[in-house]
């Protein structure tokens, strides 16, 4: 974490006050993954009171910088976690929020730790998770349906970003275009893709709670399959097709390119679980193809921005630096997807 290297002593003081009991941090280690947020596994012992005993927690805090201008604050992400947890979505139980930067230097929150595997390349390859990979497509569809069913008039969601106009897709493309322009790097393929996306942006009257980054790599997986959905900082109200297409973006297949759904399966079972017996995903089919193209474009620009954070000295990191090279992979994928769309869908020319 850029602002502190050992959260133990300050965290002990914070939890001691929150629990009205002496608390000791027995272990704290920074977890891998997370290019814009820092995540630590923290073990604590509570001396007395209702919470007496051992707690396995995760601490989530800002790293500095983001790949999305509308990313939620830690306070907002914590509030959203509380709402979706109450609604029965598989998420870690949120515990405590701290907005006082004097404690650790940045706002943070704590939630229960869910055991399992979250590293995408391991999920798609580990022999011990072979059975889980067979379960994931349906489980992912079921959880996304539950997320999209959240009532939008709830006060718990009033702070979420909401796209203006009748096309969340157009609003998203315009945001990516602004992001690329600020970076000041010439990328002819991305500029071509953005022009194509603007010309074909679909309308969408319905709005749902979009997770914003629903994919393998943001899921906790055990031998029994999906255990938790995390990393909610990009949540917003938008087109359901956005969340449905995002886990099919090539970058989230982790080398298992033949398995279009996150390297674990094909989209059909995932979409069937989402739609149930309604065949709803057939109505979304055209928008799904569009949002897959937009997803690749978004991540290409996101990789440029992450590498820029390293180059500018904002967050020196080999991981961020390495993301810059991934842009070329998405550019090739964009050209392939646009060509396929032009040849397969006569309405998109």
C-alpha positions in Angstrom: 0.0 0.0 0.0 1.5 3.3 -0.9 0.5 5.1 2.3 1.4 2.6 4.9 3.4 -0.7 5.1 2.0 -2.1 8.3 -1.5 -1.4 9.4 -1.3 -3.3 12.6 -0.7 -0.7 15.5 -3.1 1.9 14.1 -5.7 -0.7 13.2 -5.5 -2.1 16.8 -6.4 1.3 18.2 -9.3 1.8 15.7 -10.8 -1.7 16.4 -10.3 -1.3 20.1 -12.5 1.8 20.1 -15.0 0.3 17.6 -15.5 -2.9 19.7 -15.0 -1.3 23.1 -12.6 -4.1 23.9 -8.8 -4.6 23.6 -7.9 -5.9 20.2 -4.7 -7.4 19.0 -3.7 -7.7 15.3 -1.9 -11.1 15.1 -1.2 -11.1 11.3 -1.4 -8.7 8.4 -0.3 -9.4 4.8 -0.9 -7.5 1.6 -2.8 -9.6 -0.9 -2.0 -9.8 -4.6 -4.2 -8.3 -7.3 -6.0 -5.0 -7.3 -4.5 -2.3 -9.5 -6.4 0.6 -8.0 -7.1 -0.5 -4.5 -5.0 -2.1 -1.8 -6.2 -5.2 0.0 -4.8 -6.7 3.1 -5.7 -10.0 5.0 -5.8 -9.2 8.7 -6.2 -11.6 11.6 -7.3 -10.1 14.9 -8.1 -11.3 18.5 -10.8 -9.6 20.4 -10.3 -9.9 24.2 -13.9 -9.5 25.4 -17.4 -8.5 24.7 -19.9 -9.9 22.0 -17.1 -10.1 19.4 -14.7 -12.0 21.7 -12.4 -14.4 19.9 -10.6 -14.5 16.6 -11.7 -12.7 13.4 -10.4 -13.2 9.9 -10.8 -9.9 8.0 -10.0 -8.1 4.8 -9.0 -4.5 4.8 -9.7 -2.5 1.7 -8.2 1.0 1.1 -7.2 3.4 -1.7 -3.9 3.1 -3.5 -4.1 6.5 -5.2 -5.5 7.0 -8.7 -8.2 5.1 -10.6 -9.1 3.9 -14.1 -12.6 5.3 -13.8 -13.6 8.9 -13.0 -16.8 7.6 -11.5 -15.2 5.0 -9.1 -16.9 4.8 -5.7 -15.2 6.1 -2.6 -14.5 3.6 0.2 -17.5 4.9 2.1 -19.8 4.4 -0.9 -18.4 1.0 -1.6 -19.0 0.0 2.0 -22.6 1.3 1.9 -23.2 -0.7 -1.3 -21.8 -3.8 0.2 -24.2 -3.5 3.1 -27.1 -3.2 0.7 -26.3 -6.1 -1.5 -25.4 -8.3 1.5 -28.8 -7.6 2.9 -30.3 -8.6 -0.5 -28.6 -12.0 -0.3 -25.9 -11.5 -2.9 -22.8 -13.6 -2.2 -20.5 -10.9 -0.8 -18.2 -10.7 2.2 -20.0 -9.4 5.3 -19.1 -5.7 5.7 -17.9 -4.9 9.2 -16.4 -1.4 9.9 -15.8 1.7 7.9 -13.2 4.4 8.7 -13.2 7.7 6.9 -10.7 9.3 9.2 -7.5 9.5 7.2 -5.4 10.1 10.3 -5.8 6.4 11.2 -4.0 4.8 8.2 -3.5 7.7 5.9 -6.4 6.8 3.7 -10.1 5.8 4.1 -10.6 2.1 4.5 -13.1 -0.5 5.5 -13.0 -4.0 6.9 -15.1 -7.0 5.9 -15.1 -10.7 6.7 -12.5 -12.8 4.9 -13.9 -15.5 2.5 -11.4 -18.2 1.9 -10.8 -19.6 -1.6 -9.0 -18.6 -4.8 -9.4 -15.3 -6.5 -6.4 -15.1 -8.9 -7.9 -15.6 -12.4 -5.0 -17.6 -13.9 -5.2 -20.1 -11.0 -9.0 -20.4 -11.2 -8.8 -21.4 -14.9 -6.0 -23.9 -14.5 -5.8 -25.4 -11.0 -6.7 -29.1 -11.1 -8.3 -28.8 -7.6 -10.8 -26.3 -9.1 -11.9 -28.4 -12.1 -15.3 -29.2 -10.6 -15.7 -25.6 -9.6 -15.1 -24.4 -13.2 -18.1 -26.6 -14.3 -20.3 -24.9 -11.7 -19.2 -21.3 -12.2 -21.1 -20.3 -15.4 -24.5 -21.1 -13.8 -23.6 -19.7 -10.4 -22.3 -16.5 -12.0 -25.6 -16.1 -14.0 -27.6 -16.6 -10.8 -25.7 -14.0 -8.8 -25.8 -11.4 -11.6 -29.5 -11.9 -11.8 -29.8 -11.2 -8.1 -27.6 -8.1 -8.4 -29.7 -6.8 -11.4 -32.9 -7.3 -9.4 -31.9 -4.8 -6.7 -34.6 -2.1 -6.4 -33.3 1.1 -7.8 -35.5 3.4 -5.7 -33.7 2.3 -2.6 -32.0 5.1 -0.6 -29.0 2.7 -0.4 -28.3 3.2 -4.1 -29.0 6.9 -4.5 -25.3 7.9 -4.7 -24.5 5.5 -7.6 -23.5 7.1 -11.0 -26.4 7.2 -13.4 -25.8 7.7 -17.2 -27.9 10.4 -18.8 -29.9 10.0 -21.9 -31.4 6.9 -23.5 -28.1 5.2 -24.3 -25.8 4.2 -21.4 -23.5 2.8 -24.1 -23.0 6.2 -25.7 -22.3 7.7 -22.4 -19.7 5.0 -21.7 -18.0 5.5 -25.1 -17.8 9.2 -24.6 -16.2 8.7 -21.2 -13.6 6.4 -22.6 -12.9 8.8 -25.4 -12.3 11.6 -22.9 -10.0 9.3 -20.9 -7.9 8.5 -24.0 -7.7 12.1 -25.0 -6.4 13.1 -21.6 -3.6 10.5 -21.8 -2.3 12.1 -25.0 -1.1 8.9 -26.7 -1.8 8.2 -30.3 -3.7 4.9 -30.7 -5.3 4.7 -34.2 -7.0 1.4 -33.5 -8.7 2.7 -30.4 -9.7 5.9 -32.1 -11.3 3.8 -35.0 -13.0 1.6 -32.4 -14.4 4.6 -30.5 -15.8 6.1 -33.7 -17.5 2.7 -34.6 -18.9 2.4 -31.1 -20.3 5.9 -31.2 -22.0 5.3 -34.6 -23.6 2.0 -33.3 -24.4 2.8 -29.7 -27.7 1.0 -28.8 -30.5 2.6 -26.8 -31.5 1.0 -23.6 -34.6 2.0 -21.6 -34.1 -0.3 -18.7 -31.6 0.4 -15.9 -30.2 -2.0 -13.4 -27.6 -2.0 -10.7 -24.4 -2.9 -12.6 -21.5 -4.4 -10.7 -19.2 -2.8 -13.2 -16.4 -5.3 -13.0 -18.1 -8.7 -12.8 -15.6 -11.3 -14.1 -13.3 -14.1 -13.1 -10.6 -12.4 -11.1 -13.2 -10.6 -9.0 -14.8 -13.7 -7.7 -13.8 -15.9 -4.8 -13.9 -19.5 -5.8 -13.6 -22.7 -3.9 -14.0 -26.4 -4.8 -17.8 -25.8 -4.4 -17.7 -23.0 -7.0 -18.6 -19.3 -6.4 -18.2 -18.1 -2.8 -18.2 -14.3 -3.1 -18.3 -11.4 -5.5 -16.0 -8.5 -4.6 -14.4 -5.3 -6.0 -17.6 -3.1 -6.3 -15.9 0.2 -6.7 -17.1 0.6 -10.3 -20.8 -0.1 -9.6 -23.3 2.2 -11.3 -26.8 2.1 -12.8 -26.7 1.0 -16.4 -27.5 -1.4 -19.2 -27.7 -5.1 -18.0 -25.9 -6.1 -21.2 -22.8 -4.3 -19.9 -22.4 -6.7 -17.0 -23.3 -9.7 -19.1 -20.7 -9.0 -21.7 -17.8 -7.9 -19.5 -16.8 -11.4 -18.3 -16.5 -12.5 -21.9 -13.8 -9.9 -22.7 -10.7 -11.8 -23.8 -8.4 -10.4 -21.1 -10.5 -12.2 -18.5 -9.9 -15.7 -20.0 -6.4 -15.9 -18.7 -5.0 -17.7 -21.8 -8.0 -20.1 -22.1 -9.3 -18.3 -25.1 -11.5 -21.1 -26.4 -13.6 -20.7 -23.2 -15.3 -17.4 -23.9 -16.7 -17.0 -20.4 -13.7 -16.1 -18.3 -11.7 -19.1 -19.3 -14.1 -21.4 -17.4 -17.0 -22.1 -19.9 -19.2 -20.8 -22.7 -21.6 -17.9 -22.3 -24.8 -20.0 -23.0 -25.1 -21.6 -19.6 -24.3 -18.3 -17.9 -26.9 -16.5 -19.9 -29.5 -19.2 -19.4 -29.0 -19.1 -15.7 -29.4 -15.3 -15.8 -32.5 -15.4 -18.0 -34.2 -18.5 -16.5 -37.0 -19.7 -18.7 -37.7 -16.2 -20.1 -35.2 -16.3 -23.0 -34.4 -12.7 -22.0 -30.9 -12.9 -23.2 -32.1 -13.4 -26.7 -33.5 -9.8 -26.5 -30.1 -8.6 -25.3 -28.1 -10.5 -28.0 -27.3 -7.5 -30.2 -26.3 -5.4 -27.2 -24.2 -8.2 -25.8 -22.0 -8.2 -29.0 -21.7 -4.4 -28.8 -20.8 -4.3 -25.1 -18.1 -7.0 -25.6 -16.4 -4.7 -28.2 -16.8 -1.7 -25.8 -15.4 -3.8 -23.0 -12.2 -4.6 -24.9 -11.9 -0.9 -25.8 -12.4 0.2 -22.2 -9.8 -2.2 -20.8 -7.3 -1.2 -23.5 -7.6 2.4 -22.4 -7.5 1.3 -18.8 -4.2 -0.5 -19.3 -2.7 2.7 -20.8 -3.9 4.7 -17.8 -2.6 2.1 -15.3 0.9 2.2 -17.0 0.8 6.0 -17.0 0.3 5.9 -13.2 3.6 4.0 -13.0 5.4 6.2 -15.5 4.3 9.4 -13.8 5.5 8.2 -10.5 2.0 8.3 -9.0 2.1 4.6 -8.1 5.4 2.9 -9.0 4.6 -0.7 -9.7 5.9 -3.5 -12.0 2.3 -4.8 -12.2 1.1 -1.4 -13.5 4.0 -1.0 -15.9 3.3 -4.5 -17.3 -0.3 -3.6 -18.1 0.7 -1.1 -20.7 1.8 -3.9 -23.1 -1.6 -5.5 -22.9 -3.2 -2.7 -24.9 -1.9 -4.2 -28.2 -3.7 -7.5 -27.4 -7.1 -5.6 -27.0 -6.4 -3.6 -30.2 -6.1 -6.8 -32.2 -9.2 -8.2 -30.5 -11.1 -5.1 -31.3 -10.3 -5.3 -35.0 -11.4 -9.0 -35.1 -14.7 -8.3 -33.2 -15.6 -5.3 -35.3 -14.9 -7.2 -38.5 -17.0 -10.2 -37.2 -19.8 -7.9 -36.3 -19.9 -6.3 -39.7 -20.0 -9.6 -41.5 -22.5 -11.3 -39.2 -25.0 -8.6 -38.5 -26.2 -6.7 -41.6 -27.7 -4.0 -39.4 -24.2 -3.0 -38.1 -22.4 -1.6 -41.1 
